[in-house]
């Protein structure tokens, strides 16, 4: 399951995976995120907040995730990976080659610092 919470006043979306991600998680996320982007033109930031990343429940789910990133990365200024997973460091290095947004890794308990960074403060 993927919890999706938009903080409209800040233009930030917080994504919190709970377990292995499914294809439907990304379809549902798009139905929440896309209308906000249509109204505002962009997101100031995306925060991915999870203690550990448990991956995807299928290859199709992974492909749907990649499509979600492809469809949204040009409309996001910054992405904060707030996790203790080693994938946080990897994502910070690797995604810079594939996405337009600036990506930064924070430890799981650094939620407030990540939020401030997303806001440019």
C-alpha angles and dihedrals in degrees: 000000000000119000112209120195123174117203094204096187090059099032091235128134120203116207116195116184116206108191128333112344121245135206089251091056091066095041089053092045091054091053088058100038101040098062090051091051090048090054098041103027094231148010120252089213151343121221119198105198119186135129091222133004111234096187128225131318092227145005088255090057090053091050091049089051091052090049090051090053092046092050095048111029095092091055096054126079100195140009121203116200101203103186145111089223117114086233088075092069091042092050092051091056101035103040092057087075094052109032134056095220123091109250126205132176122225130178115258093255093052095082094130094048090049092050091051090049091051088053092049093244 
